[in-house]
Amino acid sequence: MIIVTGPSRSGKSEWAEMLAMQTGKKVIYVATAKIDINDLEWQERIAKHQKRRPSEWLTVSVPEDIVTTIQEAETDSCLLIDSLGTWVANWIDRDEETWENIVLSLLNTVQEIDKKELIFVAEETGWGVVPAYPVGRLFRDRLGSLVRYLGAIANTVYLVTGGHVINLTMLGSPLPLPAKFTIVENRQQTRSNREEQM
């Protein structure tokens, strides 16, 4: 599992697409954005992304249930999920307990996959001004926490910013996770032990 994170217009999607091509596997592009026929600017953004991707890639629109998509994907495939920010936004109206269950389901699922590669694209939204409205703060907090949790168990985490790609996994160490994610924490310890043996 790979996480590619960075600010807007940083090139994170391009880097993730390059990584997907390098796998040599069948790529399934999982688009989490909802299509709004009244938002022409958003449609133009989506069209630019589509033109950049290889025509042989399978594109599926999955605004919410990426867990099932991951579980049912073909063996030896590469799933490029772009992006976690829009996926979080699609669930923003759920209460905290429901959201935590959704996150736990995703975390457990990504640890159970076998012979599939996952590449998540995520936005960095917590480096700027604190949003002035509650839903903006909720979105920032949920996305930030989700990227932290996934990043702690990912094989590699890349930060794309300032025209450069930085391998955070090579430079740092994963933070411990909250006790409510004990299953994930055990996986994290296994990963740490494996890295020490390398």
C-alpha positions in Angstrom: 0.0 0.0 0.0 1.3 3.4 -1.0 0.1 6.9 0.2 0.8 9.9 -2.0 -0.1 13.1 -0.2 0.5 16.8 -0.9 -1.2 20.2 -1.4 -3.3 21.3 -4.3 -1.6 21.3 -7.7 1.5 19.7 -6.3 1.6 16.9 -8.8 0.5 14.1 -6.4 -1.9 12.6 -8.8 0.7 12.5 -11.6 3.2 10.8 -9.3 0.6 8.3 -8.2 -0.3 7.5 -11.8 3.4 7.0 -12.6 3.7 4.6 -9.7 0.6 2.7 -11.0 2.1 2.3 -14.5 5.4 1.0 -13.0 3.6 -1.9 -11.3 3.0 -3.6 -14.7 -0.4 -4.7 -13.4 -3.9 -4.1 -14.5 -4.8 -0.6 -13.1 -8.2 0.2 -11.8 -8.6 3.9 -11.3 -11.1 4.5 -8.5 -12.6 8.0 -8.8 -14.2 9.1 -5.6 -15.6 12.4 -6.9 -19.3 12.9 -7.4 -20.3 14.2 -10.8 -22.2 17.5 -10.6 -23.6 18.3 -14.0 -24.1 21.9 -13.0 -20.4 22.4 -12.0 -18.7 22.9 -15.3 -15.3 23.8 -13.8 -15.3 20.6 -11.8 -16.2 18.6 -15.0 -13.2 20.2 -16.8 -10.9 19.1 -14.0 -12.1 15.5 -14.2 -11.7 15.6 -18.0 -8.1 16.7 -17.7 -7.4 13.8 -15.4 -9.1 11.4 -17.8 -7.0 12.5 -20.8 -3.8 12.0 -18.9 -4.5 8.4 -17.9 -3.7 5.4 -20.2 -6.8 4.3 -22.2 -6.4 0.7 -21.1 -7.0 1.6 -17.5 -10.4 0.7 -16.1 -12.1 3.7 -14.4 -14.8 3.2 -11.9 -16.8 5.8 -10.1 -17.0 5.0 -6.4 -18.1 8.0 -4.3 -18.6 6.0 -1.1 -18.1 2.3 -1.0 -14.4 1.9 -1.7 -14.1 -0.9 0.8 -16.2 -3.2 -1.4 -14.4 -2.1 -4.5 -11.0 -3.0 -2.9 -12.4 -6.4 -1.7 -13.9 -7.4 -5.0 -11.0 -6.2 -7.3 -9.2 -8.8 -9.3 -6.1 -10.5 -7.9 -2.8 -9.0 -9.1 -4.4 -5.7 -9.9 -3.4 -2.2 -8.9 -6.1 0.1 -7.5 -5.4 3.8 -7.7 -7.8 5.6 -5.4 -8.0 9.3 -6.1 -8.7 10.9 -3.8 -9.2 10.4 -0.1 -10.3 14.1 0.3 -13.3 13.8 -1.9 -14.1 10.4 -0.3 -14.1 12.0 3.2 -16.3 14.9 1.9 -18.8 12.4 0.6 -19.3 11.0 4.1 -19.1 14.3 5.9 -22.7 14.3 7.1 -22.3 11.1 9.1 -22.1 11.2 12.9 -18.8 10.5 14.6 -19.6 6.9 15.6 -20.6 6.0 12.1 -17.5 7.7 10.6 -15.2 5.8 13.0 -16.8 2.5 11.9 -16.3 3.4 8.3 -12.6 4.2 8.9 -12.1 1.0 10.9 -13.6 -1.0 8.1 -11.3 0.6 5.6 -8.2 0.1 7.8 -9.0 -3.6 8.4 -9.7 -4.2 4.7 -6.4 -2.7 3.4 -4.6 -5.0 5.8 -6.4 -8.1 4.6 -5.7 -7.7 0.8 -3.4 -10.2 -0.9 -1.7 -9.8 -4.2 -3.3 -6.4 -4.9 -1.6 -3.1 -4.8 -3.2 0.0 -3.4 -2.2 3.6 -4.2 -4.1 6.3 -2.3 -4.0 10.0 -3.3 -4.6 12.3 -0.4 -4.8 16.1 0.1 -2.9 18.0 2.8 -5.5 20.4 4.2 -4.1 21.1 7.7 -1.2 23.4 6.8 -3.3 26.5 6.3 -5.6 28.7 8.2 -8.1 27.0 10.5 -11.5 26.9 8.6 -14.0 29.5 9.9 -16.9 27.2 9.7 -17.6 23.9 11.6 -18.0 21.6 8.6 -14.7 22.8 7.2 -12.9 22.0 10.5 -14.6 18.6 10.7 -13.5 17.8 7.1 -9.9 18.9 7.9 -9.8 16.8 11.1 -11.2 13.7 9.6 -9.0 13.7 6.5 -5.9 14.5 8.5 -6.6 11.6 10.9 -7.4 9.2 8.1 -4.2 9.9 6.3 -2.3 9.5 9.5 -3.8 6.1 10.2 -3.3 4.8 6.7 0.2 6.2 6.5 1.2 4.4 9.7 0.5 1.0 8.1 1.4 1.8 4.5 4.5 0.3 2.9 5.5 3.7 1.5 4.3 7.3 2.0 5.3 10.0 -0.4 4.9 13.8 0.1 4.7 15.8 -3.2 5.4 19.5 -2.8 7.4 22.3 -4.3 8.0 20.3 -7.5 9.7 17.4 -5.6 8.7 14.0 -4.3 9.9 13.0 -0.8 9.8 9.5 0.5 8.6 10.0 4.1 8.9 6.3 4.9 12.7 6.5 4.4 13.0 9.7 6.5 10.8 9.1 9.4 9.0 6.6 11.7 5.2 5.9 12.0 3.4 7.4 14.9 1.6 5.1 17.4 -2.1 4.9 16.8 -5.0 5.3 19.2 -6.0 2.3 21.3 -9.4 2.0 19.4 -7.3 0.8 16.4 -5.6 -2.0 18.2 -5.8 -4.3 15.1 -4.0 -1.7 13.1 -1.4 -1.1 15.8 -0.5 -4.8 15.8 0.0 -4.6 12.0 2.1 -1.5 12.5 4.4 -3.3 15.0 4.8 -6.2 12.5 5.8 -3.7 9.8 8.4 -2.1 12.2 9.9 -5.5 13.0 10.1 -6.3 9.3 11.9 -3.0 8.5 14.4 -3.7 11.3 15.3 -7.0 9.7 16.0 -5.4 6.3 
